[in-house]
């Protein structure tokens, strides 16, 4: 019982620390989050303006806005890492298009099927990215423009847009010493790994 209580208290301290860090006001961090999101979404919009009429906005699928929050505002999150960003969108797009082709055009059937299967597909491929669910949903509910694209939807706007967000993230998330992206390459991750290794050595029976 005491061991359980200690474990609960330890986890509570960790949660309080994470909550504290997330609620800190760091204007430099906010500045780079703004710049990254502005340029990332701006480049996608610019690409659209050159390739499509002003009335068509398929390049600006809504899930990219959610991805921008993660890859520029929560860069330490496992769900914001490159594998998850690109893989999650691409896998979900494939699922969404496939569902749209195989099932009758009944929104109450295609929408939940696309989202549910996209979640499972991302879990299996270890590329879980919450906005991916929206990417799959858009594939079956985005209207005639999206439907006519077929599997081209996977390549563009999904893959091309995710790649733009990633390239911008790699640039602007590594400008300052406090921001490191991807997390696996960060000094914070290496420091944490050393702490765990040292703790394991200390706890190992002699």
Backbone as CSV, one residue per row, in Angstrom:
resi,resn,N_x,N_y,N_z,CA_x,CA_y,CA_z,C_x,C_y,C_z
1,UNK,0.822,-1.201,0.000,0.000,0.000,0.000,0.862,1.260,0.000
2,UNK,1.933,1.223,0.813,2.838,2.366,0.868,3.514,2.581,-0.486
3,UNK,3.865,1.479,-1.125,4.522,1.582,-2.430,3.563,2.209,-3.448
4,UNK,2.293,1.815,-3.361,1.289,2.380,-4.266,1.136,3.881,-4.029
5,UNK,1.091,4.276,-2.752,0.954,5.704,-2.427,2.139,6.502,-2.936
6,UNK,3.340,5.943,-2.762,4.532,6.641,-3.245,4.480,6.810,-4.761
7,UNK,3.995,5.767,-5.424,3.892,5.835,-6.880,2.898,6.913,-7.294
8,UNK,1.755,6.983,-6.599,0.741,7.992,-6.913,1.296,9.392,-6.678
9,UNK,1.980,9.582,-5.536,2.548,10.896,-5.234,3.602,11.286,-6.272
10,UNK,4.397,10.329,-6.700,5.431,10.619,-7.689,4.806,11.048,-9.013
11,UNK,3.752,10.334,-9.432,3.088,10.698,-10.677,2.398,12.050,-10.562
12,UNK,1.844,12.347,-9.395,1.209,13.645,-9.206,2.219,14.777,-9.310
13,UNK,3.423,14.561,-8.785,4.471,15.580,-8.891,4.853,15.804,-10.342
14,UNK,4.933,14.703,-11.088,5.270,14.822,-12.504,4.188,15.586,-13.250
15,UNK,2.916,15.257,-12.989,1.816,15.939,-13.669,1.785,17.422,-13.325
16,UNK,2.032,17.737,-12.037,2.040,19.143,-11.637,3.170,19.894,-12.329
17,UNK,4.318,19.227,-12.459,5.458,19.864,-13.123,5.147,20.108,-14.598
18,UNK,4.561,19.100,-15.266,4.222,19.246,-16.680,3.197,20.348,-16.863
19,UNK,2.182,20.371,-15.996,1.156,21.417,-16.086,1.774,22.788,-15.864
20,UNK,2.704,22.854,-14.909,3.377,24.127,-14.635,4.164,24.595,-15.846
21,UNK,4.910,23.669,-16.459,5.703,24.038,-17.633,4.823,24.480,-18.790
22,UNK,3.692,23.781,-18.971,2.815,24.095,-20.099,2.126,25.438,-19.922
23,UNK,1.966,25.895,-18.674,1.257,27.148,-18.440,2.201,28.332,-18.239
24,UNK,3.501,28.096,-18.319,4.441,29.198,-18.214,4.309,30.128,-19.426
25,UNK,4.451,31.393,-19.195,4.423,32.363,-20.290,5.856,32.652,-20.706
26,UNK,6.242,32.115,-21.846,7.577,32.335,-22.399,7.380,32.989,-23.767
27,UNK,7.586,34.280,-23.809,7.270,35.020,-25.025,8.147,34.585,-26.198
28,UNK,9.365,34.152,-25.922,10.216,33.678,-27.025,9.660,32.400,-27.632
29,UNK,9.209,31.490,-26.764,8.609,30.251,-27.258,7.339,30.550,-28.061
30,UNK,6.524,31.451,-27.542,5.294,31.804,-28.233,5.607,32.463,-29.580
31,UNK,6.663,33.253,-29.605,7.050,33.920,-30.844,7.402,32.907,-31.925
32,UNK,8.252,31.922,-31.583,8.658,30.935,-32.575,7.523,29.997,-32.950
33,UNK,6.620,29.734,-32.010,5.430,28.948,-32.355,4.592,29.691,-33.388
34,UNK,4.433,31.001,-33.177,3.663,31.826,-34.112,4.325,31.848,-35.484
35,UNK,5.643,32.094,-35.509,6.362,32.188,-36.783,6.265,30.868,-37.546
36,UNK,6.494,29.750,-36.853,6.437,28.451,-37.517,5.070,28.176,-38.106
37,UNK,4.024,28.389,-37.299,2.667,28.129,-37.780,2.296,29.067,-38.930
38,UNK,2.672,30.333,-38.805,2.347,31.312,-39.837,2.990,30.938,-41.167
39,UNK,4.269,30.585,-41.119,4.981,30.271,-42.362,4.539,28.923,-42.920
40,UNK,4.355,27.927,-42.038,3.946,26.612,-42.510,2.604,26.641,-43.222
41,UNK,1.594,27.195,-42.568,0.273,27.286,-43.194,0.309,28.269,-44.363
42,UNK,1.102,29.328,-44.225,1.204,30.313,-45.303,1.761,29.718,-46.586
43,UNK,2.752,28.837,-46.475,3.330,28.210,-47.662,2.326,27.304,-48.355
44,UNK,1.537,26.579,-47.560,0.508,25.725,-48.154,-0.524,26.582,-48.888
45,UNK,-0.931,27.689,-48.266,-1.893,28.594,-48.900,-1.309,29.224,-50.158
46,UNK,-0.020,29.558,-50.119,0.633,30.143,-51.294,0.670,29.146,-52.443
47,UNK,0.994,27.894,-52.123,0.998,26.853,-53.144,-0.375,26.714,-53.769
48,UNK,-1.404,26.771,-52.947,-2.767,26.675,-53.451,-3.109,27.846,-54.362
49,UNK,-2.690,29.049,-53.971,-3.049,30.236,-54.750,-2.460,30.214,-56.150
50,UNK,-1.337,29.503,-56.327,-0.722,29.425,-57.646,-1.303,28.298,-58.492
51,UNK,-1.843,27.264,-57.826,-2.280,26.079,-58.559,-3.780,25.981,-58.742
52,UNK,-4.548,26.664,-57.889,-5.994,26.493,-57.923,-6.699,27.837,-57.954
53,UNK,-7.929,27.878,-58.477,-8.711,29.113,-58.424,-8.990,29.512,-56.977
54,UNK,-9.308,30.759,-56.764,-9.528,31.262,-55.410,-10.696,30.583,-54.715
55,UNK,-11.630,30.038,-55.484,-12.805,29.402,-54.885,-12.525,27.991,-54.394
56,UNK,-11.390,27.415,-54.729,-11.061,26.051,-54.330,-9.995,26.099,-53.244
57,UNK,-10.222,25.356,-52.175,-9.281,25.412,-51.056,-8.941,24.033,-50.519
58,UNK,-8.830,23.061,-51.411,-8.583,21.697,-50.953,-7.197,21.546,-50.332
59,UNK,-6.254,22.423,-50.683,-4.935,22.324,-50.072,-4.999,22.647,-48.586
60,UNK,-5.904,23.522,-48.207,-6.008,23.941,-46.810,-7.017,23.076,-46.066
61,UNK,-6.781,21.786,-46.016,-7.676,20.913,-45.264,-7.532,21.233,-43.778
62,UNK,-8.641,21.135,-43.066,-8.682,21.594,-41.681,-7.715,20.892,-40.756
63,UNK,-7.360,19.647,-41.069,-6.468,18.905,-40.176,-5.077,19.512,-40.108
64,UNK,-4.680,20.297,-41.113,-3.368,20.939,-41.063,-3.311,21.988,-39.962
65,UNK,-4.423,22.646,-39.693,-4.446,23.610,-38.598,-4.191,22.930,-37.268
66,UNK,-4.800,21.763,-37.072,-4.576,21.008,-35.842,-3.129,20.506,-35.763
67,UNK,-2.581,20.094,-36.890,-1.181,19.652,-36.911,-0.240,20.787,-36.547
68,UNK,-0.560,21.999,-37.010,0.283,23.154,-36.701,0.355,23.398,-35.199
69,UNK,-0.761,23.180,-34.503,-0.759,23.344,-33.050,0.248,22.403,-32.413
70,UNK,0.287,21.170,-32.894,1.195,20.177,-32.317,2.653,20.432,-32.694
71,UNK,2.935,20.577,-33.989,4.326,20.614,-34.432,5.015,21.949,-34.186
72,UNK,4.234,23.000,-33.861,4.851,24.287,-33.530,4.605,24.708,-32.092
73,UNK,3.533,24.206,-31.506,3.202,24.624,-30.145,3.419,23.585,-29.084
74,UNK,3.540,22.309,-29.471,3.753,21.222,-28.499,4.780,20.253,-29.059
75,UNK,5.966,20.787,-29.355,6.951,20.015,-30.117,7.548,18.855,-29.330
76,UNK,7.390,18.844,-27.996,7.896,17.738,-27.206,6.939,16.545,-27.204
77,UNK,5.730,16.740,-27.676,4.746,15.662,-27.676,5.152,14.555,-28.641
78,UNK,5.029,13.294,-28.221,5.310,12.181,-29.144,4.413,12.232,-30.385
79,UNK,3.219,12.780,-30.240,2.275,12.849,-31.352,2.659,13.911,-32.375
80,UNK,3.650,14.748,-32.049,4.060,15.818,-32.957,5.325,15.474,-33.735
81,UNK,5.883,14.291,-33.517,7.152,13.950,-34.155,6.963,13.640,-35.640
82,UNK,8.032,13.748,-36.444,7.916,13.621,-37.906,7.202,12.353,-38.369
83,UNK,7.540,11.212,-37.760,6.881,9.956,-38.156,5.372,10.059,-37.984
84,UNK,4.962,10.674,-36.869,3.534,10.799,-36.585,2.876,11.831,-37.492
85,UNK,3.557,12.945,-37.704,3.005,14.008,-38.543,2.751,13.517,-39.963
86,UNK,3.790,13.037,-40.617,3.656,12.628,-42.025,2.929,11.285,-42.131
87,UNK,3.387,10.314,-41.339,2.776,8.988,-41.407,1.311,9.002,-41.033
88,UNK,0.967,9.738,-39.973,-0.423,9.781,-39.539,-1.347,10.339,-40.605
89,UNK,-0.928,11.422,-41.245,-1.750,12.015,-42.305,-1.868,11.090,-43.512
90,UNK,-0.748,10.517,-43.938,-0.759,9.682,-45.136,-1.580,8.411,-44.920
91,UNK,-1.344,7.735,-43.798,-2.091,6.509,-43.491,-3.588,6.807,-43.409
92,UNK,-3.942,7.888,-42.739,-5.352,8.247,-42.594,-5.980,8.615,-43.930
93,UNK,-5.227,9.290,-44.772,-5.749,9.649,-46.095,-6.029,8.405,-46.927
94,UNK,-5.111,7.444,-46.876,-5.312,6.188,-47.615,-6.565,5.472,-47.117
95,UNK,-6.708,5.424,-45.800,-7.891,4.781,-45.219,-9.161,5.509,-45.646
96,UNK,-9.148,6.830,-45.542,-10.334,7.598,-45.886,-10.754,7.420,-47.334
97,UNK,-9.798,7.485,-48.257,-10.115,7.323,-49.680,-10.633,5.914,-49.953
98,UNK,-10.001,4.931,-49.338,-10.424,3.539,-49.534,-11.848,3.311,-49.042
99,UNK,-12.156,3.842,-47.871,-13.512,3.723,-47.338,-14.511,4.399,-48.277
100,UNK,-14.152,5.565,-48.793,-15.031,6.281,-49.710,-15.302,5.516,-50.991
101,UNK,-14.327,4.723,-51.438,-14.486,3.947,-52.665,-15.253,2.646,-52.448
102,UNK,-15.087,2.049,-51.266,-15.682,0.737,-51.026,-17.111,0.805,-50.493
103,UNK,-17.427,1.816,-49.722,-18.747,1.895,-49.105,-19.671,2.834,-49.876
104,UNK,-20.964,2.622,-49.767,-21.915,3.547,-50.416,-21.805,4.941,-49.814
105,UNK,-22.197,5.922,-50.590,-22.062,7.320,-50.163,-23.158,7.675,-49.151
106,UNK,-22.988,7.112,-47.954,-23.912,7.383,-46.846,-23.059,7.911,-45.699
107,UNK,-23.209,9.182,-45.389,-22.270,9.854,-44.491,-22.237,9.242,-43.095
108,UNK,-23.395,8.770,-42.589,-23.392,8.200,-41.244,-22.672,6.857,-41.207
109,UNK,-22.393,6.298,-42.379,-21.644,5.041,-42.460,-20.173,5.286,-42.773
110,UNK,-19.919,6.131,-43.772,-18.531,6.343,-44.195,-17.723,7.147,-43.184
111,UNK,-18.341,8.152,-42.558,-17.606,9.023,-41.641,-17.052,8.268,-40.429
112,UNK,-17.890,7.558,-39.668,-17.334,6.844,-38.518,-16.398,5.707,-38.917
113,UNK,-16.689,5.064,-40.050,-15.823,3.972,-40.503,-14.435,4.492,-40.844
114,UNK,-14.374,5.610,-41.554,-13.081,6.179,-41.938,-12.265,6.594,-40.723
115,UNK,-12.905,7.275,-39.782,-12.189,7.743,-38.592,-11.736,6.561,-37.735
116,UNK,-12.625,5.605,-37.508,-12.293,4.461,-36.650,-11.147,3.644,-37.241
117,UNK,-11.220,3.356,-38.538,-10.160,2.570,-39.171,-8.857,3.356,-39.247
118,UNK,-8.942,4.674,-39.404,-7.710,5.471,-39.449,-6.988,5.437,-38.103
119,UNK,-7.735,5.454,-37.010,-7.115,5.376,-35.680,-6.377,4.058,-35.520
120,UNK,-7.042,2.966,-35.891,-6.419,1.646,-35.772,-5.197,1.544,-36.677
121,UNK,-5.315,2.068,-37.895,-4.190,2.014,-38.834,-2.993,2.797,-38.311
122,UNK,-3.254,3.965,-37.715,-2.156,4.748,-37.145,-1.540,4.040,-35.946
123,UNK,-2.358,3.376,-35.147,-1.830,2.621,-34.015,-0.943,1.481,-34.487
124,UNK,-1.383,0.761,-35.502,-0.616,-0.369,-36.026,0.718,0.097,-36.605
125,UNK,0.709,1.215,-37.301,1.929,1.728,-37.933,2.737,2.635,-37.000
126,UNK,2.275,2.782,-35.757,2.948,3.625,-34.768,3.144,5.056,-35.280
127,UNK,2.099,5.558,-35.875,2.159,6.929,-36.411,0.943,7.726,-35.946
128,UNK,0.537,7.513,-34.690,-0.671,8.159,-34.183,-0.515,9.683,-34.174
129,UNK,-1.413,10.336,-34.864,-1.405,11.795,-34.982,-2.861,12.239,-34.988
130,UNK,-3.367,12.842,-33.903,-4.793,13.156,-33.799,-5.408,13.832,-35.018
131,UNK,-4.741,14.813,-35.649,-5.352,15.415,-36.839,-5.560,14.431,-37.990
132,UNK,-4.897,13.282,-37.919,-5.098,12.273,-38.959,-6.543,11.819,-39.050
133,UNK,-7.230,11.769,-37.911,-8.642,11.410,-37.937,-9.446,12.380,-38.784
134,UNK,-9.099,13.662,-38.686,-9.776,14.676,-39.502,-9.436,14.505,-40.982
135,UNK,-8.202,14.114,-41.271,-7.802,13.880,-42.662,-8.622,12.762,-43.280
136,UNK,-8.843,11.690,-42.520,-9.682,10.590,-43.008,-11.124,11.036,-43.174
137,UNK,-11.606,11.832,-42.234,-12.984,12.311,-42.294,-13.207,13.209,-43.506
138,UNK,-12.234,14.076,-43.782,-12.348,14.975,-44.930,-12.404,14.188,-46.239
139,UNK,-11.711,13.048,-46.277,-11.690,12.233,-47.495,-13.069,11.737,-47.880
140,UNK,-13.947,11.550,-46.888,-15.290,11.035,-47.195,-16.374,12.104,-47.078
141,UNK,-16.013,13.281,-46.570,-17.039,14.311,-46.380,-16.633,15.654,-46.992
142,UNK,-15.541,15.673,-47.737,-15.027,16.934,-48.271,-15.695,17.410,-49.541
143,UNK,-16.690,16.681,-50.021,-17.395,17.122,-51.215,-16.812,16.552,-52.499
144,UNK,-17.334,17.019,-53.598,-16.976,16.470,-54.910,-15.519,16.719,-55.266
145,UNK,-14.984,17.859,-54.857,-13.585,18.166,-55.163,-12.651,17.087,-54.623
146,UNK,-12.857,16.727,-53.362,-12.012,15.718,-52.732,-12.272,14.343,-53.334
147,UNK,-13.525,14.017,-53.548,-13.881,12.703,-54.084,-13.261,12.480,-55.455
148,UNK,-13.277,13.503,-56.298,-12.719,13.373,-57.638,-11.209,13.130,-57.634
149,UNK,-10.542,13.545,-56.590,-9.096,13.335,-56.516,-8.744,11.868,-56.363
150,UNK,-9.594,11.096,-55.696,-9.273,9.695,-55.454,-8.017,9.572,-54.605
151,UNK,-7.145,8.640,-54.981,-5.914,8.443,-54.215,-4.895,9.559,-54.431
152,UNK,-5.147,10.424,-55.393,-4.293,11.602,-55.542,-4.386,12.482,-54.306
153,UNK,-5.508,12.393,-53.594,-5.685,13.129,-52.329,-4.583,12.795,-51.334
154,UNK,-4.101,11.559,-51.388,-3.036,11.131,-50.474,-1.741,11.880,-50.776
155,UNK,-1.454,12.011,-52.073,-0.205,12.675,-52.479,-0.297,14.183,-52.302
156,UNK,-1.369,14.749,-52.796,-1.587,16.182,-52.664,-3.084,16.436,-52.556
157,UNK,-3.548,17.029,-51.508,-2.808,17.928,-50.620,-2.178,17.311,-49.376
158,UNK,-2.455,16.026,-49.066,-2.096,15.506,-47.742,-0.585,15.390,-47.553
159,UNK,0.070,14.563,-48.386,1.512,14.350,-48.197,2.300,15.633,-48.423
160,UNK,1.986,16.348,-49.487,2.731,17.583,-49.786,2.555,18.605,-48.663
161,UNK,1.331,18.724,-48.134,1.090,19.670,-47.054,1.801,19.279,-45.773
162,UNK,1.750,17.992,-45.433,2.432,17.509,-44.224,3.939,17.703,-44.349
163,UNK,4.466,17.505,-45.548,5.904,17.686,-45.774,6.307,19.145,-45.591
164,UNK,5.483,20.061,-46.059,5.767,21.488,-45.867,5.778,21.824,-44.382
165,UNK,4.781,21.339,-43.642,4.739,21.592,-42.200,5.976,21.025,-41.513
166,UNK,6.416,19.852,-41.947,7.588,19.223,-41.343,8.855,20.022,-41.616
167,UNK,9.070,20.429,-42.854,10.287,21.170,-43.207,10.371,22.485,-42.445
168,UNK,9.246,23.169,-42.334,9.224,24.420,-41.573,9.487,24.150,-40.095
169,UNK,8.931,23.058,-39.576,9.144,22.703,-38.169,10.609,22.386,-37.898
170,UNK,11.252,21.668,-38.808,12.669,21.336,-38.634,13.526,22.603,-38.610
171,UNK,13.103,23.615,-39.326,13.857,24.867,-39.360,13.612,25.706,-38.112
172,UNK,12.365,26.019,-37.840,12.056,26.992,-36.786,12.014,26.378,-35.386
173,UNK,11.895,25.071,-35.284,11.891,24.447,-33.963,13.295,24.142,-33.452
174,UNK,14.302,24.496,-34.214,15.686,24.258,-33.790,16.522,25.529,-33.810
175,UNK,15.866,26.663,-33.859,16.602,27.923,-33.920,17.192,28.286,-32.564
176,UNK,16.413,28.126,-31.507,16.896,28.486,-30.171,17.370,27.246,-29.430
177,UNK,18.115,27.464,-28.345,18.661,26.353,-27.569,17.590,25.579,-26.817
178,UNK,16.447,26.213,-26.564,15.383,25.557,-25.806,14.481,24.684,-26.669
179,UNK,14.525,24.903,-27.967,13.637,24.154,-28.861,14.444,23.131,-29.639
180,UNK,14.016,21.869,-29.539,14.709,20.790,-30.252,13.665,19.878,-30.882
181,UNK,13.802,19.699,-32.174,12.831,18.888,-32.908,13.545,18.162,-34.030
182,UNK,13.379,16.832,-34.156,12.539,15.946,-33.363,13.077,15.740,-31.940
183,UNK,12.226,15.230,-31.067,12.603,15.047,-29.664,13.746,14.058,-29.519
184,UNK,13.805,13.030,-30.341,14.841,12.004,-30.220,16.233,12.585,-30.380
185,UNK,16.339,13.705,-31.048,17.649,14.312,-31.275,17.979,15.378,-30.234
186,UNK,17.077,15.597,-29.292,17.258,16.709,-28.375,18.159,16.353,-27.201
187,UNK,18.798,17.378,-26.634,19.617,17.178,-25.449,18.757,16.773,-24.269
188,UNK,17.513,17.255,-24.245,16.601,16.897,-23.167,16.344,15.395,-23.157
189,UNK,16.131,14.807,-24.324,15.877,13.369,-24.413,17.104,12.578,-23.999
190,UNK,18.301,13.024,-24.432,19.524,12.315,-24.061,19.774,12.407,-22.563
191,UNK,19.492,13.578,-21.980,19.661,13.748,-20.536,18.721,12.828,-19.774
192,UNK,17.477,12.741,-20.232,16.510,11.864,-19.589,16.942,10.405,-19.691
193,UNK,17.497,10.013,-20.827,17.953,8.643,-21.005,19.097,8.318,-20.050
194,UNK,20.007,9.280,-19.871,21.121,9.062,-18.935,20.606,8.932,-17.509
195,UNK,19.594,9.739,-17.150,19.022,9.643,-15.808,18.419,8.268,-15.562
196,UNK,17.707,7.750,-16.561,17.105,6.435,-16.404,18.166,5.348,-16.322
197,UNK,19.230,5.488,-17.101,20.309,4.503,-17.050,20.993,4.511,-15.693
198,UNK,21.244,5.708,-15.155,21.873,5.814,-13.838,20.966,5.255,-12.747
199,UNK,19.674,5.528,-12.858,18.736,5.018,-11.859,18.691,3.497,-11.899
200,UNK,18.749,2.941,-13.115,18.723,1.489,-13.257,19.963,0.857,-12.649
201,UNK,21.110,1.514,-12.844,22.346,1.000,-12.274,22.316,1.034,-10.742
202,UNK,21.745,2.118,-10.189,21.675,2.241,-8.738,20.727,1.229,-8.121
203,UNK,19.636,0.920,-8.831,18.650,-0.009,-8.295,18.972,-1.461,-8.564
204,UNK,19.969,-1.695,-9.404,20.306,-3.067,-9.742,20.961,-3.754,-8.565
205,UNK,20.506,-4.946,-8.196,21.082,-5.638,-7.026,22.549,-5.970,-7.251
206,UNK,23.313,-5.817,-6.199,24.749,-6.104,-6.301,25.047,-7.571,-5.977
